[in-house]
C-alpha cells in the first residue's frame, strides 16, 4: 500500500513538472542564432569608436596643454617673436656697407669745409675726398673677400659714388682754382653728370628687362678708367682750389699741377662718353 502511494506521488509530481515545462514556450534555435548575431554586430559596431575615443582621451591627457591664460600668453609671445623677426629682415650693416655709409657722410663734410676760410681748408677737402675714394675700392674688395656681398650694399655703392662725384663737381664749378676759367671745369662736369643720370636710367630699365639687357650694362673697362681718372682729377683740383702755397709750389710747378688735374677731368669726360656709347649700343637692340 505504501509502495503504491509512493509510485502515485512520483507520477503526480512528474506530471506536474511536465505540465510546467510544457507551458513554457522556448524560442526556436533560428531565433536564438539571429539574436546572438545581432548582439555581436552591435558590439562590433560600437567597439571601434569607443576604442578611438579612449585613445584620443588618453592622448589629450598625455599632452601638456596650458590653461587659457597660458594659451593667450603663448600666442602673444609667438606674435611678438614674428614681428621681431620681420623687423630684423631689414638691411644688414656689415663692414663694407659701413665704409659705403662713411662715403655718403663725407659728402656734407666736404660741402661745409669747401666754403670755409683758411689755408688748411683745401688740403682738408682733398684729404677727405681721397679717403672716400679709398673706401670706394675697399668696400667692394672686402665684400668679395669676406663674402659679405648684399643687395643693400650693391644698391648703396653706386649711389654714394654719384653723390660724392656730382657734389664735388658742382662745388668746383662755383669756385675754380686761381687763373683757371670756370668753363674748363663746368663743361666736363656737365658731361660727366649727364652721363651718370643717363646711365642710371638705362640700368634701371635693364634691371626691369632682365636677361641679356641686364648683362649689357655691366661695368666695362672704360667705365673703370673713367672712375679712376675723375677721382684723381677731383682730388688734385680740390687741393689746389686756393693755389699750391700749402705744398710750397709756385710758378711752373703750380701751373703743371693744376693743368694735370684739368687734363684728368677732361679725359674722364671723354671716357664717360665712350662708355655711354658702348652701353647704349649694347641695349638698343633690346628696346622695342
C-alpha positions as CSV (number, residue, x, y, z in Angstrom):
1,X,0.0,0.0,0.0
2,X,2.8,2.4,0.9
3,X,4.6,1.4,-2.2
4,X,1.6,2.2,-4.4
5,X,1.2,5.5,-2.7
6,X,4.8,6.5,-3.4
7,X,4.6,5.5,-7.0
8,X,1.5,7.6,-7.4
9,X,3.1,10.5,-5.7
10,X,6.1,10.3,-8.1
11,X,3.9,10.1,-11.1
12,X,1.9,13.1,-10.0
13,X,5.0,15.2,-9.4
14,X,6.4,14.1,-12.7
15,X,3.2,15.1,-14.4
16,X,3.1,18.5,-12.7
17,X,6.7,19.2,-13.7
18,X,6.0,18.1,-17.3
19,X,2.9,20.3,-17.3
20,X,5.0,23.3,-16.1
21,X,7.7,22.6,-18.6
22,X,5.2,22.2,-21.4
23,X,3.6,25.5,-20.5
24,X,6.9,27.4,-21.1
25,X,7.5,28.5,-24.8
26,X,11.1,28.2,-25.8
27,X,12.4,30.2,-28.7
28,X,13.3,28.2,-31.7
29,X,17.1,27.7,-32.5
30,X,17.0,30.0,-35.5
31,X,15.7,33.0,-33.5
32,X,18.4,32.4,-30.9
33,X,21.0,32.5,-33.6
34,X,19.6,35.7,-35.0
35,X,19.6,37.4,-31.6
36,X,23.2,36.4,-30.9
37,X,24.4,37.6,-34.3
38,X,22.6,41.0,-33.9
39,X,24.2,41.4,-30.4
40,X,27.7,40.7,-31.9
41,X,27.1,43.2,-34.7
42,X,26.0,45.9,-32.3
43,X,29.0,45.3,-30.1
44,X,31.4,45.3,-33.0
45,X,29.8,48.5,-34.4
46,X,30.3,50.5,-31.3
47,X,33.5,48.9,-30.1
48,X,35.8,50.7,-32.6
49,X,34.5,54.2,-32.0
50,X,34.8,53.5,-28.3
51,X,38.4,52.4,-28.7
52,X,39.2,55.5,-30.8
53,X,37.5,57.8,-28.2
54,X,39.5,56.2,-25.4
55,X,42.7,56.5,-27.4
56,X,42.0,60.2,-28.1
57,X,41.3,60.9,-24.5
58,X,44.5,59.2,-23.4
59,X,46.5,61.4,-25.9
60,X,44.8,64.5,-24.6
61,X,45.7,63.6,-21.1
62,X,49.3,62.9,-22.0
63,X,49.8,66.3,-23.8
64,X,50.8,69.2,-21.5
65,X,48.2,71.7,-22.7
66,X,48.4,75.1,-21.0
67,X,45.4,76.7,-19.4
68,X,43.5,79.6,-21.0
69,X,45.9,82.3,-19.6
70,X,48.9,80.4,-20.7
71,X,47.5,80.0,-24.2
72,X,47.0,83.7,-24.5
73,X,50.5,84.4,-23.3
74,X,52.0,81.9,-25.7
75,X,50.0,83.4,-28.6
76,X,51.2,86.9,-27.7
77,X,54.8,85.6,-27.4
78,X,54.6,84.0,-30.9
79,X,53.2,87.1,-32.5
80,X,55.8,89.4,-30.9
81,X,58.5,86.9,-32.0
82,X,57.2,87.0,-35.6
83,X,57.1,90.8,-35.5
84,X,60.7,91.0,-34.2
85,X,61.8,88.6,-37.0
86,X,60.0,90.8,-39.6
87,X,61.7,93.9,-38.3
88,X,65.1,92.2,-38.3
89,X,64.8,91.5,-42.0
90,X,65.9,95.0,-42.8
91,X,69.3,95.8,-44.5
92,X,72.2,94.3,-42.7
93,X,75.0,96.7,-41.8
94,X,78.4,95.0,-42.2
95,X,81.9,96.3,-42.7
96,X,81.7,97.0,-46.5
97,X,78.3,98.7,-46.0
98,X,79.7,100.8,-43.2
99,X,82.5,102.0,-45.4
100,X,79.9,103.0,-48.1
101,X,77.9,104.9,-45.5
102,X,81.0,106.7,-44.5
103,X,81.5,107.8,-48.1
104,X,77.9,109.1,-48.1
105,X,78.7,111.0,-44.8
106,X,81.8,112.6,-46.5
107,X,79.6,114.5,-48.9
108,X,78.2,117.0,-46.5
109,X,81.6,117.3,-44.8
110,X,83.2,118.4,-48.0
111,X,80.4,120.7,-48.8
112,X,80.7,122.5,-45.4
113,X,84.5,122.7,-45.5
114,X,84.7,123.9,-49.1
115,X,83.3,127.3,-48.2
116,X,85.3,127.9,-45.1
117,X,88.3,130.2,-45.0
118,X,91.9,129.1,-44.1
119,X,95.0,127.6,-45.5
120,X,94.0,124.2,-44.2
121,X,90.6,124.1,-46.0
122,X,91.7,123.0,-49.4
123,X,94.0,120.2,-48.2
124,X,91.3,119.0,-45.8
125,X,88.8,118.8,-48.5
126,X,91.2,116.9,-50.7
127,X,92.2,114.5,-47.9
128,X,88.5,113.7,-47.2
129,X,87.9,113.1,-50.8
130,X,90.9,110.8,-51.1
131,X,89.8,108.8,-48.1
132,X,86.3,108.5,-49.6
133,X,87.8,107.3,-52.9
134,X,89.8,104.7,-51.0
135,X,86.6,103.4,-49.4
136,X,85.1,103.1,-52.9
137,X,87.8,100.5,-53.6
138,X,87.9,98.9,-50.1
139,X,84.2,98.2,-49.7
140,X,83.9,96.2,-52.9
141,X,87.2,94.3,-52.2
142,X,86.2,93.4,-48.6
143,X,82.6,92.4,-49.7
144,X,84.1,89.9,-52.2
145,X,86.9,88.8,-50.0
146,X,84.8,88.3,-46.8
147,X,81.8,87.1,-48.8
148,X,79.6,89.9,-47.4
149,X,78.0,90.9,-50.7
150,X,74.5,92.1,-50.1
151,X,71.7,93.7,-52.1
152,X,71.7,96.8,-49.9
153,X,75.4,97.3,-50.4
154,X,75.1,96.8,-54.2
155,X,72.4,99.4,-54.2
156,X,74.2,101.9,-52.0
157,X,77.7,101.8,-53.5
158,X,76.9,103.5,-56.9
159,X,74.6,105.9,-55.1
160,X,77.4,107.0,-52.8
161,X,79.8,107.3,-55.8
162,X,77.5,109.5,-57.8
163,X,76.7,111.7,-54.8
164,X,80.3,112.3,-54.0
165,X,81.4,113.0,-57.6
166,X,78.5,115.1,-58.6
167,X,78.7,117.2,-55.4
168,X,82.4,117.8,-55.8
169,X,82.0,118.8,-59.5
170,X,79.3,121.3,-58.6
171,X,81.4,122.8,-55.8
172,X,84.4,123.1,-58.2
173,X,82.2,125.0,-60.7
174,X,81.4,127.6,-58.0
175,X,85.0,128.3,-57.1
176,X,87.7,127.3,-59.6
177,X,91.5,127.3,-58.8
178,X,93.4,130.5,-59.5
179,X,93.9,131.5,-63.1
180,X,91.5,128.8,-64.3
181,X,88.5,129.6,-66.4
182,X,85.4,128.1,-64.8
183,X,84.2,126.8,-68.2
184,X,87.2,124.4,-68.3
185,X,85.6,122.7,-65.3
186,X,81.9,123.3,-65.9
187,X,81.9,121.7,-69.4
188,X,83.4,118.3,-68.4
189,X,81.4,118.4,-65.2
190,X,78.2,118.7,-67.2
191,X,79.2,115.8,-69.4
192,X,80.0,113.6,-66.5
193,X,76.9,114.4,-64.5
194,X,74.7,114.0,-67.6
195,X,76.3,110.6,-68.4
196,X,75.6,109.4,-64.8
197,X,72.0,110.4,-65.0
198,X,71.6,108.7,-68.3
199,X,73.3,105.5,-67.1
200,X,71.1,105.4,-64.0
201,X,68.0,105.4,-66.2
202,X,69.5,102.8,-68.6
203,X,70.5,100.5,-65.7
204,X,67.0,100.8,-64.2
205,X,65.4,99.9,-67.5
206,X,67.9,97.0,-67.9
207,X,67.1,95.7,-64.4
208,X,63.4,95.6,-65.2
209,X,64.0,94.0,-68.6
210,X,66.4,91.4,-67.2
211,X,68.3,88.7,-69.2
212,X,70.8,89.9,-71.8
213,X,69.7,93.5,-71.4
214,X,70.9,93.5,-67.8
215,X,74.2,91.9,-68.8
216,X,74.8,94.5,-71.5
217,X,75.1,97.3,-68.9
218,X,77.7,95.5,-66.7
219,X,80.7,97.6,-65.8
220,X,83.3,97.7,-68.6
221,X,86.9,98.8,-68.6
222,X,86.1,102.2,-70.0
223,X,83.8,102.8,-67.0
224,X,86.5,101.8,-64.6
225,X,89.1,104.1,-66.2
226,X,86.6,106.9,-66.2
227,X,86.1,106.5,-62.4
228,X,89.8,106.4,-61.7
229,X,90.6,109.5,-63.8
230,X,87.8,111.6,-62.3
231,X,88.8,110.6,-58.7
232,X,92.4,111.7,-59.5
233,X,91.2,114.9,-61.1
234,X,88.9,116.0,-58.3
235,X,91.5,115.1,-55.6
236,X,94.0,117.4,-57.3
237,X,91.5,120.2,-58.1
238,X,90.2,120.3,-54.5
239,X,93.7,120.5,-53.2
240,X,94.7,123.4,-55.4
241,X,91.5,125.4,-55.0
242,X,93.3,128.2,-53.3
243,X,96.6,127.6,-55.0
244,X,99.6,125.4,-54.2
245,X,101.0,127.5,-51.4
246,X,100.4,124.9,-48.7
247,X,102.7,122.5,-50.6
248,X,105.2,125.3,-51.4
249,X,104.7,125.1,-55.2
250,X,104.9,128.2,-57.2
251,X,105.3,129.2,-60.8
252,X,105.6,126.4,-63.4
253,X,105.1,123.7,-60.8
254,X,101.8,125.2,-59.7
255,X,100.6,125.5,-63.2
256,X,101.7,122.0,-64.0
257,X,99.8,120.6,-61.1
258,X,96.6,122.5,-61.9
259,X,96.8,121.5,-65.6
260,X,97.3,117.9,-64.7
261,X,94.0,118.0,-62.7
262,X,92.2,119.6,-65.6
263,X,93.6,117.1,-68.1
264,X,92.4,114.2,-66.0
265,X,89.0,115.8,-65.7
266,X,88.6,116.2,-69.5
267,X,89.9,112.7,-70.0
268,X,87.3,111.4,-67.6
269,X,84.6,113.2,-69.5
270,X,85.8,111.6,-72.8
271,X,85.8,108.1,-71.2
272,X,82.4,108.8,-69.8
273,X,81.0,109.5,-73.3
274,X,82.8,106.5,-74.8
275,X,81.4,104.1,-72.1
276,X,77.9,105.6,-72.5
277,X,78.1,104.9,-76.3
278,X,79.1,101.3,-75.6
279,X,76.3,100.8,-73.1
280,X,73.7,102.4,-75.5
281,X,74.9,100.2,-78.4
282,X,74.5,97.1,-76.2
283,X,71.0,97.8,-75.1
284,X,69.4,99.4,-78.1
285,X,68.7,96.1,-79.7
286,X,66.5,95.1,-76.7
287,X,64.4,98.2,-76.8
288,X,61.1,97.9,-78.5
